[in-house]
Amino acid sequence: MSLSTHNKKQVDQKVASRWTHQQLFDNGYVGVPTSFLQLYSKLTPPLTTGEALFVIHLMSYKWTEKDPFPSYKSIADKMDVTTKAVQRYAASLESKRYLVRVPRVGSSNEFDLSKLFDALLLKYRTAEWKPKTKGVRKNV
């Protein structure tokens, strides 16, 4: 199954039941590793909450291994912020060397997040961030 899907029949019932209402999945869902949520603010340099949400929105357009290429306006509309704010998130992530914007002729940019994923994996492999595991259940 892809990270994002628009086929509600493919929704994992265990995931949907945690949200109580199956209908919330009618427009698809995004798989976000818990490690991302635990680590984005611990990276060096850290991501802001807005940048993390921007990444999650980018991932909602990543249906395969290929880089997503939504327009700034599409993401801005979904985040309920201005297009300029979304461009600032992208510029900031680029300045932190977590994002590479790949221009496409006559179309929106591709957004390469591989450097962010590499930084997250490196942080994940270090021991200093890991939470206590007592009482923590891994999602199945």
ROFIMAR-411451 format. One record per residue: residue in one letter; chain; x, y, z of N, C-alpha, C in turn. Coordinates in steps of 0.2 Angstrom, whole numbers, m for minus. Last residue first. Layout:
+----+----+--------+---------+-------+---------+----------+-------+--------+---------+-------+
| aa | ch | n_east | n_north |  n_up | ca_east | ca_north | ca_up | c_east | c_north |  c_up |
+----+----+--------+---------+-------+---------+----------+-------+--------+---------+-------+
|  a |  A |      X |       Y |     Z |       X |        Y |     Z |      X |       Y |     Z |
...
+----+----+--------+---------+-------+---------+----------+-------+--------+---------+-------+
END
This chain:
+----+----+--------+---------+-------+---------+----------+-------+--------+---------+-------+
| aa | ch | n_east | n_north |  n_up | ca_east | ca_north | ca_up | c_east | c_north |  c_up |
+----+----+--------+---------+-------+---------+----------+-------+--------+---------+-------+
|  v |  A |      5 |      m8 |    80 |       5 |      m13 |    75 |      1 |     m12 |    69 |
|  n |  A |     15 |       3 |    89 |       9 |        2 |    85 |     10 |      m4 |    80 |
|  k |  A |     22 |      m2 |   104 |      23 |        0 |    97 |     17 |      m1 |    93 |
|  r |  A |     19 |       6 |   120 |      18 |        1 |   115 |     19 |       3 |   108 |
|  v |  A |     28 |       9 |   134 |      26 |       12 |   128 |     25 |       6 |   123 |
|  g |  A |     31 |       4 |   147 |      24 |        6 |   146 |     23 |       9 |   139 |
|  k |  A |     47 |       8 |   144 |      43 |        5 |   149 |     36 |       8 |   148 |
|  t |  A |     56 |      15 |   136 |      51 |       10 |   133 |     46 |       7 |   137 |
|  k |  A |     60 |      32 |   135 |      59 |       26 |   139 |     54 |      21 |   136 |
|  p |  A |     66 |      38 |   119 |      61 |       38 |   125 |     62 |      32 |   129 |
|  k |  A |     81 |      43 |   113 |      76 |       38 |   114 |     72 |      38 |   120 |
|  w |  A |     92 |      52 |   111 |      85 |       55 |   111 |     80 |      50 |   113 |
|  e |  A |    104 |      46 |   113 |     102 |       51 |   117 |     95 |      53 |   117 |
|  a |  A |    108 |      36 |   103 |     105 |       34 |   109 |    102 |      40 |   114 |
|  t |  A |    105 |      37 |    86 |     109 |       39 |    92 |    105 |      37 |    98 |
|  r |  A |     97 |      34 |    76 |     102 |       29 |    78 |    106 |      31 |    84 |
|  y |  A |     89 |      45 |    74 |      86 |       39 |    77 |     91 |      34 |    79 |
|  k |  A |     99 |      53 |    68 |      96 |       55 |    74 |     93 |      49 |    78 |
|  l |  A |     99 |      46 |    55 |     105 |       47 |    59 |    103 |      49 |    67 |
|  l |  A |     86 |      48 |    51 |      88 |       41 |    53 |     95 |      42 |    57 |
|  l |  A |     85 |      62 |    50 |      81 |       58 |    55 |     83 |      51 |    56 |
|  a |  A |     94 |      63 |    39 |      95 |       67 |    46 |     91 |      63 |    51 |
|  d |  A |     87 |      56 |    29 |      94 |       54 |    31 |     96 |      57 |    38 |
|  f |  A |     76 |      64 |    28 |      75 |       57 |    30 |     82 |      55 |    32 |
|  l |  A |     82 |      76 |    23 |      78 |       76 |    29 |     78 |      69 |    32 |
|  k |  A |     87 |      71 |    11 |      92 |       74 |    16 |     88 |      74 |    23 |
|  s |  A |     75 |      69 |     4 |      79 |       63 |     6 |     84 |      65 |    11 |
|  l |  A |     65 |      77 |    m1 |      66 |       77 |     6 |     71 |      71 |     8 |
|  d |  A |     62 |      86 |   m15 |      67 |       81 |   m13 |     68 |      81 |    m5 |
|  f |  A |     50 |      91 |   m24 |      52 |       92 |   m17 |     56 |      86 |   m15 |
|  e |  A |     48 |     100 |   m39 |      48 |       93 |   m35 |     52 |      95 |   m29 |
|  n |  A |     38 |     114 |   m43 |      44 |      111 |   m41 |     43 |     104 |   m38 |
|  s |  A |     25 |     114 |   m56 |      28 |      116 |   m49 |     34 |     112 |   m48 |
|  s |  A |     30 |     120 |   m73 |      26 |      116 |   m68 |     28 |     118 |   m61 |
|  g |  A |     38 |     124 |   m83 |      31 |      125 |   m84 |     27 |     121 |   m79 |
|  v |  A |     51 |     113 |   m78 |      49 |      118 |   m83 |     41 |     118 |   m84 |
|  r |  A |     55 |     112 |   m61 |      52 |      108 |   m67 |     49 |     113 |   m72 |
|  p |  A |     67 |     112 |   m49 |      63 |      115 |   m54 |     61 |     111 |   m59 |
|  v |  A |     68 |     105 |   m34 |      70 |      103 |   m40 |     65 |     107 |   m45 |
|  r |  A |     73 |     109 |   m18 |      68 |      110 |   m23 |     71 |     109 |   m30 |
|  v |  A |     78 |      99 |    m5 |      80 |      102 |   m11 |     74 |     103 |   m16 |
|  l |  A |     79 |     100 |    13 |      75 |      100 |     7 |     79 |     102 |     1 |
|  y |  A |     88 |     102 |    22 |      84 |       96 |    23 |     80 |      95 |    17 |
|  r |  A |     96 |     113 |    24 |      99 |      108 |    20 |     95 |     101 |    21 |
|  k |  A |     91 |     124 |    29 |      94 |      120 |    34 |     96 |     113 |    31 |
|  s |  A |     87 |     130 |    17 |      93 |      133 |    20 |     96 |     129 |    26 |
|  e |  A |     76 |     122 |    15 |      81 |      121 |    10 |     88 |     124 |    14 |
|  l |  A |     68 |     126 |    26 |      70 |      119 |    25 |     76 |     118 |    20 |
|  s |  A |     66 |     139 |    21 |      69 |      137 |    28 |     72 |     130 |    28 |
|  a |  A |     59 |     137 |     9 |      65 |      140 |     9 |     69 |     139 |    16 |
|  a |  A |     47 |     131 |    14 |      51 |      127 |     9 |     58 |     130 |     9 |
|  y |  A |     42 |     141 |    22 |      44 |      134 |    25 |     48 |     131 |    21 |
|  r |  A |     40 |     151 |    12 |      45 |      152 |    18 |     47 |     145 |    21 |
|  q |  A |     30 |     145 |     5 |      36 |      146 |     2 |     42 |     147 |     7 |
|  v |  A |     20 |     146 |    15 |      22 |      139 |    12 |     29 |     140 |     9 |
|  a |  A |     19 |     160 |    15 |      21 |      156 |    21 |     23 |     149 |    19 |
|  k |  A |     14 |     162 |     2 |      20 |      165 |     4 |     23 |     161 |    10 |
|  t |  A |      1 |     157 |     3 |       6 |      154 |    m2 |     13 |     156 |     0 |
|  t |  A |     m5 |     157 |    20 |      m4 |      160 |    13 |      1 |     156 |     9 |
|  v |  A |    m15 |     143 |    26 |     m10 |      149 |    27 |     m9 |     152 |    20 |
|  d |  A |    m21 |     131 |    27 |     m25 |      137 |    29 |    m20 |     143 |    30 |
|  m |  A |    m16 |     120 |    22 |     m13 |      122 |    29 |    m17 |     128 |    31 |
|  k |  A |    m23 |     119 |    10 |     m24 |      114 |    15 |    m21 |     116 |    22 |
|  d |  A |    m18 |     131 |     4 |     m25 |      130 |     5 |    m26 |     125 |    10 |
|  a |  A |     m4 |     127 |     3 |      m6 |      133 |     7 |    m14 |     133 |     9 |
|  i |  A |     m4 |     117 |    m6 |      m2 |      116 |     1 |     m5 |     121 |     5 |
|  s |  A |     m8 |     124 |   m18 |     m12 |      118 |   m15 |    m10 |     116 |    m8 |
|  k |  A |      2 |     134 |   m19 |      m5 |      135 |   m17 |     m9 |     130 |   m15 |
|  y |  A |     13 |     126 |   m22 |      13 |      130 |   m16 |      6 |     132 |   m14 |
|  s |  A |      9 |     110 |   m30 |      10 |      118 |   m30 |     10 |     121 |   m23 |
|  p |  A |     18 |      95 |   m27 |      12 |       99 |   m27 |     14 |     107 |   m28 |
|  f |  A |     27 |      84 |   m30 |      27 |       90 |   m34 |     21 |      94 |   m33 |
|  p |  A |     38 |      71 |   m22 |      31 |       75 |   m24 |     32 |      81 |   m27 |
|  d |  A |     49 |      60 |   m30 |      48 |       66 |   m26 |     41 |      69 |   m27 |
|  k |  A |     45 |      42 |   m30 |      47 |       48 |   m33 |     45 |      54 |   m29 |
|  e |  A |     40 |      31 |   m24 |      46 |       33 |   m21 |     49 |      40 |   m24 |
|  t |  A |     23 |      37 |   m22 |      28 |       32 |   m24 |     34 |      34 |   m21 |
|  w |  A |     16 |      48 |   m18 |      12 |       41 |   m18 |     17 |      35 |   m20 |
|  k |  A |     16 |      61 |   m10 |      21 |       56 |   m11 |     18 |      50 |   m12 |
|  y |  A |      7 |      70 |    m4 |       7 |       70 |   m12 |     13 |      65 |   m14 |
|  s |  A |      9 |      69 |     9 |       2 |       67 |     7 |      2 |      67 |    m1 |
|  m |  A |     21 |      75 |    11 |      21 |       68 |    10 |     14 |      65 |     8 |
|  l |  A |     18 |      88 |    12 |      21 |       86 |     6 |     21 |      78 |     5 |
|  h |  A |     12 |      87 |    25 |       7 |       89 |    19 |     11 |      87 |    12 |
|  i |  A |     23 |      85 |    32 |      18 |       80 |    32 |     13 |      81 |    26 |
|  v |  A |     30 |      97 |    30 |      33 |       90 |    27 |     27 |      85 |    27 |
|  f |  A |     21 |     106 |    36 |      23 |      106 |    29 |     25 |     100 |    26 |
|  l |  A |     23 |     101 |    49 |      17 |      100 |    46 |     17 |     101 |    39 |
|  a |  A |     37 |     105 |    51 |      35 |       98 |    51 |     28 |      97 |    48 |
|  e |  A |     35 |     119 |    50 |      39 |      115 |    45 |     38 |     108 |    45 |
|  g |  A |     28 |     122 |    61 |      25 |      123 |    54 |     29 |     119 |    49 |
|  t |  A |     37 |     118 |    71 |      31 |      114 |    70 |     28 |     115 |    64 |
|  t |  A |     54 |     118 |    64 |      48 |      121 |    68 |     42 |     117 |    67 |
|  l |  A |     67 |     107 |    66 |      62 |      109 |    62 |     57 |     113 |    67 |
|  p |  A |     84 |     111 |    71 |      77 |      108 |    72 |     72 |     111 |    67 |
|  p |  A |    100 |     108 |    63 |      95 |      112 |    66 |     88 |     109 |    66 |
|  t |  A |     97 |      94 |    72 |     101 |      100 |    72 |    103 |     102 |    65 |
|  l |  A |     82 |      88 |    79 |      87 |       88 |    74 |     91 |      94 |    75 |
|  k |  A |     71 |      89 |    87 |      78 |       87 |    90 |     83 |      87 |    85 |
|  s |  A |     59 |      90 |    81 |      62 |       96 |    85 |     68 |      95 |    88 |
|  y |  A |     58 |      77 |    75 |      59 |       83 |    70 |     61 |      89 |    74 |
|  l |  A |     56 |      66 |    83 |      63 |       68 |    82 |     63 |      75 |    78 |
|  q |  A |     43 |      62 |    85 |      48 |       62 |    91 |     54 |      66 |    89 |
|  l |  A |     38 |      61 |    72 |      35 |       66 |    77 |     39 |      67 |    83 |
|  f |  A |     47 |      52 |    67 |      47 |       58 |    64 |     44 |      63 |    69 |
|  s |  A |     43 |      40 |    74 |      50 |       43 |    75 |     50 |      50 |    72 |
|  t |  A |     31 |      37 |    69 |      31 |       40 |    76 |     38 |      43 |    77 |
|  p |  A |     29 |      41 |    52 |      32 |       37 |    57 |     32 |      41 |    64 |
|  v |  A |     14 |      42 |    44 |      19 |       46 |    47 |     22 |      42 |    52 |
|  g |  A |      4 |      40 |    30 |       8 |       36 |    35 |     14 |      41 |    37 |
|  v |  A |    m11 |      48 |    27 |      m3 |       49 |    26 |      0 |      45 |    32 |
|  y |  A |    m26 |      45 |    18 |     m22 |       46 |    24 |    m15 |      46 |    23 |
|  g |  A |    m42 |      49 |    10 |     m35 |       46 |    11 |    m32 |      47 |    18 |
|  n |  A |    m54 |      54 |    11 |     m50 |       57 |     7 |    m43 |      55 |     7 |
|  d |  A |    m60 |      45 |    21 |     m63 |       45 |    14 |    m58 |      49 |     9 |
|  f |  A |    m57 |      45 |    34 |     m52 |       42 |    29 |    m54 |      42 |    22 |
|  l |  A |    m68 |      49 |    41 |     m62 |       53 |    41 |    m57 |      51 |    36 |
|  q |  A |    m76 |      37 |    41 |     m77 |       43 |    36 |    m72 |      48 |    36 |
|  q |  A |    m74 |      30 |    52 |     m71 |       28 |    46 |    m71 |      34 |    41 |
|  h |  A |    m71 |      37 |    68 |     m75 |       38 |    62 |    m72 |      36 |    55 |
|  t |  A |    m61 |      33 |    77 |     m68 |       32 |    79 |    m72 |      32 |    72 |
|  w |  A |    m47 |      31 |    76 |     m50 |       38 |    75 |    m58 |      38 |    75 |
|  r |  A |    m45 |      18 |    77 |     m42 |       22 |    82 |    m45 |      29 |    82 |
|  s |  A |    m51 |      13 |    66 |     m54 |       12 |    72 |    m52 |      16 |    78 |
|  a |  A |    m41 |      15 |    56 |     m47 |       19 |    56 |    m51 |      18 |    63 |
|  v |  A |    m31 |       5 |    60 |     m29 |       12 |    60 |    m36 |      16 |    61 |
|  k |  A |    m38 |      m7 |    58 |     m35 |       m5 |    65 |    m34 |       2 |    66 |
|  q |  A |    m41 |      m6 |    45 |     m46 |       m5 |    49 |    m44 |      m4 |    56 |
|  d |  A |    m32 |       3 |    33 |     m31 |       m2 |    38 |    m37 |      m1 |    43 |
|  v |  A |    m40 |       6 |    18 |     m38 |        9 |    24 |    m38 |       3 |    29 |
|  q |  A |    m45 |       2 |     6 |     m38 |        0 |     8 |    m36 |       3 |    15 |
|  k |  A |    m57 |       8 |     4 |     m57 |        1 |     5 |    m50 |      m1 |     7 |
|  k |  A |    m54 |      21 |     0 |     m56 |       20 |     7 |    m56 |      13 |     9 |
|  n |  A |    m42 |      27 |    m9 |     m46 |       22 |    m9 |    m48 |      19 |    m2 |
|  h |  A |    m32 |      36 |    m9 |     m38 |       39 |   m10 |    m44 |      33 |   m10 |
|  t |  A |    m17 |      36 |     1 |     m22 |       32 |    m4 |    m28 |      36 |    m4 |
|  s |  A |      0 |      36 |     4 |      m6 |       40 |     4 |    m11 |      37 |    m1 |
|  l |  A |     10 |      27 |     3 |       9 |       31 |     9 |      3 |      35 |    10 |
|  s |  A |      2 |      11 |    m4 |       6 |       17 |    m4 |      5 |      21 |     2 |
|  m |  A |      4 |      m6 |     0 |       0 |        0 |     0 |      4 |       6 |     0 |
+----+----+--------+---------+-------+---------+----------+-------+--------+---------+-------+
END
